[in-house]
Amino acid sequence: MPVLALVGGQWGDEGKGKVIDSLAANADMVVRYAGGDNAGHTTVNPHGTFRLHLIPSGIFYSNVCCVIGNGVVVNPAVLLREISELREHGVTTDNLVVSDRAHLIMPYHILLDRLEEERRGQGAIGTTQRGIGPAFVDKVARTGLRVGDLLDATIFRRRLENAMEQKNALLTSLYGHPAISVDEIFDQYMGFLEQMHPHIVDTLPLIHNAMQRGDRIMLEGAQGALLDTDFGTYPFVTSSSPLAGAATLGSGIGPTHIERVIGVFKAYATRVGSGPMPTELNDDMGDFIREKAREYGATTGRPRRCGWFDAIAGRFSVRINGMTEVALTHLDIFDGFESIKICTGYRIGGTFTTEFPTRIETVEQCEPVYEEMPGWDECTEEVSEYSKLPLNARKYVDTISSLLGCRVSLVSMGPKREQMIEVRP
């Protein structure tokens, strides 16, 4: 630190919540900078087990200022439910603030998300149907409503009416759905304001004052680099950029202030939803990894697609994020494996490549070329020092580091906060 960005290196669900929860013990501020409640960050700590969708994972430290940044789209109902659940477990949310520049997810966004996925049929993208994409569309189209708009009922009402004139025309003409009520939504969101009001601030001065003090700031990403709208497997991507570059836009911190970029990778690969995944295992091994690791979406509960570690996609992610180091999670899942495979290249129509392709049609044709490594029998869950990991586990970590071209600085085994060990250079 002082400013560290933490990003997902694969297709999301890499364990960012646990890493943030562990590192936040030495932070002063954690800023969530992208996505919406389509993200699910799971943490297991002395307060219990939590699946956070909007609130930064540093919330469990009362001395850490937790910021929902301007780059996030906020569903007030989800936010208030998370606040309530945290308070029920004795976790204060007095240290939580929400940017007045963040955009709101509205009921019509959720409805349009569902209707459009249904219309696509077999070509559905596999969204979480939580209105994330339509909210970002409105943001770019300059028809969105922002959190700060709630603070003036007259302004909010006028902007809501303007937006819903278009949305109701779309609902009725394209989807054959009944129009929805402006009055009901207005009343609902004014009700949300009563509870959200203490948390809504202009976060830019707050963040920059912290920087001037030399506070330690962590920028928390959502989803993974391979779901980026520019560099991911388009169109099977998310609706905002999960990359480290987006951390500057979603927080208001200039790029020259970010000193470290930690990329979080699982020791294997997973993906939720549609889209190509070269190392996916559609066999008993894929099922075994899923069940052993309990790979089901924290947001949707959908089973995750599982496969071997893809070092080609991983090195691509390292490059586009400018990662300075890597946190490798879920290493314990391979305890007891006789051997483990790592993808070190692709064959595409008889041609070998070590570059991640641009077009999904090409990615779909990729046949992974694997390096097979010996596994280990020992249990790693209680290991507290890197040197005490089984030799073959350390060789596996070192091989990943070499293939990614980026140092592995943290290794995680198990879901708990303390099951994280530092790898010294």
Order of alpha helices (4+ residues) and beta strands (2+ residues): beta-alpha-beta-beta-beta-beta-beta-alpha-beta-beta-alpha-alpha-alpha-alpha-beta-alpha-beta-alpha-beta-beta-alpha-beta-beta-alpha-beta-beta-beta-alpha-beta-alpha-beta-beta
